[in-house]
Amino acid sequence: MPHFKSHTLTLPALPFETTTQEGKFYFLEHYISAYFKNHSLLHTRYIPHNLPPKDFFLSIKSPKEDQYLIKCDKSSKIAPIEIAKTALLFLANQQNSLISHNLTPKNITPSFKLPFIKEIADIKKMLEDSTQTLWLEIGFGSGRHLLHNAKNNPDILHIGLEIHHPSLEQVARQIGLCKLKNLLIFNYDARIFLELLPTNSLERIFIHFPIPWDKNPHRRIFSPSFLTQTHRILKERGTLELRTDSKEYFEYSQTLAKDSPLFTAKEAINQQNPITSKYEARWKRQQKNIYDLVLTAKNTQKNTKGTYDFTFPSADSIKQAMLTQFAPHKFLKKDFFLNLEDLLVESNSTQKPKKVLKISFGAFNYPQNHYIIIDNKVQYFKEKPLPTEANYQSHRLLCTLLFEGLNNGCNY
């Protein structure tokens, strides 16, 4: 994680603007935690040339009396990581008592990768505008299979999901070098991402060499609920294709498929593919078996997805006691949860200060982290939650707490 350490911390007079070769950086507001000592956030905005702005927070902590640690905030992490590194390097150069940093610039600029790493808002517009056939690869790793498919199937729109940032940026660079126009990559948990996709929208889904989680099978992506969700988004005769070196994972997935009325299954061992991934090459050198399981959707479903409103009432009606008497609190419900983690208040404001509420919520198996800006209006920072039922129920509870009060919220 990019960071620097300093004995003291000097911030520029906010708001502050600086221009780099790649675009402009704005250091906007500094928010100080009302609950956790020595923790704050710096709202930072990067505006690249000819692309939409990117907002994120830099985290500032003082673990020791004479030491500050400044790094990219995990909950608002941005890609490519060079964007955060550039912002941090600028701040590091303002310090008179710098201890250390890991911010050495690379030759690959953020603008080279940035157009190919998409945000969640992009998928909505893309699906609205596109009439192309869609293929999805979950956990593309080094990207060999994903890039091969995109190069050899130019009329198909390919979507790649990967939660490992170095892999994401490596593939983004390859997309630029190969000048591929039919490949979009996202940094999202697949189980959450699938909720966004329209019913009957995909032709093929690939899952190649997922982490087998043999000791923690509950963490596997294959599950009854995952099969239900993939069946919803696949077209009739669409396929879900698993390739793994783990016999245990293969047999586990076989059992799920046999118990499911939604798919027909076909198995193969040591089937040769046109492209060999990095992991597959390693397993073959070790003379391990490679297992394939192809599930074919039996029929299509009607679109049963609801619409969810993630807006807030007017800021004038917020219950101030929730803010002035804030304390972390977790609400556990049957199918979702809401965790109020922190409240941060804008520093050095001569007017009514802005506030930032940090929360996590949603489904227990795949929670989401969010910030909420409380100013003249109340809104989610960067983007609204993904439109899932668990997220929507969490949002409703949050509205009850903020606008009706804690007692009502506890009885929700």
N, C-alpha and C positions, 0 to 999 in steps of 0.2 A: 504494500500500500504506500503510495507517495506521501511523504511527510517531511517536516523539518522540526528541529528542536532549538529552542533559544532560551537564554536565561531571563530575558525580558521580552515583552511583545509590544511592538509599535505598529498600529494600524494607520493607514492614511485617513485624512478627513473624509468622512462619508457623506454623500455618495462620491465615489472616485472612479474616474475613467482612464484607461490606458489603452494604447493601440499597439498591436503587434503585427507582424507580417501576415498572420493568418486571420486577423479580425480584431474586434474590440472586446476588452474585458471591463465589466462594471462591478465594483464592489459596493453593494447597495446598503444593506442594514446589518447591524450587529445585534444579535439577540442573546440575552443572558438568561440562563436557567433560573427559574424562581424556586427551584426545589433542590437541584443538585449543585453542590458547591463547586466552583472552579470549572464550570462547563458552559460553553457558549457556541453559537453558530454564526457564520458570516455568509450572508446571502450573496452569491456570486452569479453573474450572468456573462455568458460568452456569445457574441454575435459574429458568426463566421461570414465570410463574403458570400452573398447570394444564397444563403440558407437560413432557416428560421433560428431564432435564439435558443440557447440551451441554459437552463437555470439549474443550480445545484447549491448545496451548502458545503462550506469548509468547517470542520469541527475543530474547536479550540479547547484544550484541556490543560490544566495545571496540576499534574500528579504530585509535584513537589513544590515547595514554597518558592524556589528560585528556578523553576523550569517550566516551559510551555511546550506542548506538543500540538502541532497544527497539521491536520491531514484531511483527506477527502472523507466526507460523511458517508457512511455505508448506506444509509436509508435513502439517500438521494444521489447515489453513485452515478457517474456519467461515463460514457464511452464515446470516443477513445479516451483512454486514461491520460494521454498527453495534454488534454484540455485542463484537467485538474492540476497536472504537474506544472504547466505554464503559469497558472494562477498562483500556485504555491511558491514557485521560483521567484515570481515578482515580489511576493510578500517577504520571502526569505532574504532577498537582496536589500530590503528596507531595515533589517535588524542590525543592531550594533553589537549584539552578544550572541551570535549564532553558534550553536554547539555542533550540530551535524545535520545532514540532509541526504536524501537519495533521489535528487531531482535532476540528474545529469540529462540534458536534452538528447533526443535521438534524431537521426537524419530523416525519419519518416514523420511527416507533419500531420497534425490532426485533420487538416482539410482533405488529405488523400484518402483517409478511411471514413470520415464522417458521413458522406452521402450514402453509404451502404449499410450503416448500422441504424436501424429504424426504431422509432418510438411506437407506442401502442396506438396513438392516433393515426399513424400512417396505415396500419392494417385496415382500419375502418374505411378510409378513403380509397385504398387500393381495391378492396373487395367491392365497393360500390361502383368503381370505374372500370374494373377489369371483367372481360368475358373469357379470359384464358382458362385453360385447364390448370388446376392447382395440385402440386405435390408438396408434401411437408416432410422434413427430416428433423427428428427430435434428438438432440445431443450429437451435433455433427463433428465435434472434436477437431481434428486437424483439417477437416473439410474435403478430403480427397473424394469421397463418394458424392457429396453434395455438389462440388465443383464439376465433377465428371458428368453428373446428370444435367446440370445447367448448360454445359458446353455442348452436349450431344442431343439435347432436347430444347432447341431455342424457342419453339412455339409454346412451351409450357412455362408457367410462372412457378418458380421454386421458392419455398420459404424454409429457412433454417432457424432452429432454436438452439441456443447454447447458453448455459449459465456461467461457464468458465471464461472470464474476460480475456485472458491472453489468447485463447483459441478464437474467440469472437473477432479480435482485432487482427489476428493473423489471416483469417479468412477474408475480412474486409479488405485487407491489402491485396490479396489475390484477386478479388472481384475487380478492383481497380486496375490491376496489371493486365487482367484478361479482358477488360472492357465488357463485362457481362451486364446486360440490361434486364435480364429475366431472373434475377436472384436477389432476395431480400433476407436479411438476417436480423434476429431479435435476441435480446438478452432477457428471456422470460422462462419461468417454470412452465413446462408443457401442460401440466394439469390445469393451470389457471388460463393459459393462452387458449386452450381448446374451447373454453366457455365463450370466447369471443366469436368463434367462427360460425357462419350460418349453417343451418341444416342442409345436408346433401351438397356440400361445397367442394370436397376434396376427392381426388381420384386415387391417390396413393399416399400412404404414411409409412415412413421408414424409421425403424429404431435399430441401429446397428451397434452392437457391443456396449449395451448399457451397463452401469455398475451392477453386478449381480446381487449385492447385499445378501449373501448367503446366511450371514449371522443376524441380519435385521431385515427379514423379508417384508415387513410392513412398509419399508421405505422404497420398495420396488415400484416402478411406474405402472407395471401391469397389475391390474386389480379388477374386480367386477365393475366398479364405478368407472374406471378408465375405459373398459371395453364398451360400456353403455354410451359413454361420451363419444368415443371414436366412431361407433356405429351411427350416432346421430349426424356427425359431420361428413361421413363418407357417402358417396353416391352409391346407388345400387351396383353391385359387383365391384365396388371399390375395395382396395386391399390395405391391410395393416400387416407390415412385414418386419418380423423380428429376426435378427442375426446375432448369434451369441456363441461364445466359447464355453459357457457355463452349462454343463449338463443339468445341474440342479435348477437353474433358471429356466432352461428349455422345458424340462418336465413339469415344472410349476405352471408355466404358461400354457403348455398342452392341456393340463387339467382344467385350467380356467376356460379354455376354448371349448373343451368337450362339455363343460357344464353350462355354456352359454347358448341360448337358442338363436343368437343374433348372427353367428358366423358359421361358415364351413371352414375346416382347417386342412392344410396340406403341409407335410413335414419333409425335410431333406437333410442329409448329413454330407458335409464336405463338397457342397455344390460350388462350382467355380463361377465367380462373378467377373464381369468385365474390368472392374477396378478393385484393387486390394487396399484396404485401409491400413494405417500405420499399426493399429492394434492387431488386425488380422494377420499381417505379415509376421508380427512377433509370435503370435500363437502358432502359426504354421511352422516357424523355425523350431518351436518347441514340440512339434508333432502332436499338437492338440487337435481334437475334432472341432469342426465348426458346424453349428446347428442352425437350420432355417425353419421358421414357422410362418406360413403365410395364411392369414385369416381373410376370408372374402365375405363382405357384407351380403346377407341374404336378400334384404329388401330395404327400401327407403322409409324414412319416417316423415310425418308431418312436422312442420316447424312449430314447436311448442315453447320456444324461448319467449320470456316476457320482456317488457321494457322497464328500465329502472331509472329513477330520477335521483341523481346524486347532488342536487343543489341544496342550499341551506336557506332558511328564512332570513329576514332582514337582520342585520347586525344590531339594530336598535333594540331588538327584543331579546337579546341574549341575557341570560341570568348572570349578573356580575359576580355573584357569590361563587359560581363555579370557577371563576378566574382568580378572584382575590383570595379564596381559601383553597386553592388547588392542592391536591395530594394525589400521588399515583394510586390508581384503583383498577382492579380487573373484574370484569363482569363475565361470568360463564353461563351460557345458555345451552339449550339442548343441541342445537346444530351450528352454533357460531359463538364467537366471543368478541369482547371489546376490551382492550387494555389501554387506559390513559397513562402514558409513560412519563411525560414531562410537559411543562409549560415554560416557554421562553419569552422574555419581554425585551422589546427594542430598547437599546441603551441610548442615552444622551438625546432623547426626543423632547423637544420643547412643547409639543402638542400631545394629544392623546396617543400613547405609544402603541405601535402594532404589537401583536402577540402571535406566537407560533405554538400550536398544540401538536405534540408528537404522540401518535397512537399506533397500535397494531390491532388488526381485527380480521374477521372473516372466518373461513373454515379452519378447523383445528389442524387438518392435514397439510394445508398450504396457506398460512396466514400472509397478510400483506402489511407492509409498513408504510405509513403516510404521515405527512405534515399538513396542517391546516392553518392558513393565514387568517388571522382575525384582525380586520381593519375596518374601513367603511363598509365592507362586505365580508362575508365569511366564505372561503373557497379553499379547495384542495390545492396544495402546492404542486406545481408541474403538471399533474394530470389527475383526472378523476379515477376512482377505483374501477377495477374491471367489473363489468356488469354481470355479476353472479348473484344468486339468491342469498348466499351467506354474507357477501359484502353489503348487499342492500339491507338486510336485516340489521347488520352492525351499524350501518349509516343511520337507519331509523332510530336505533337506540341512542346513538350519539346526538342526534337532533333533540331527542327527548331530554337528555341530560343538559345540553347547552341552553335550550330554550324553555324548558319546563321545570328543571331542577333535579337535584340528586335523588330526592325521595321518590319522585315519579319514576325516575330511571331505574331505581332498584326494584320497583314493582312492575316493571315493563313485561 
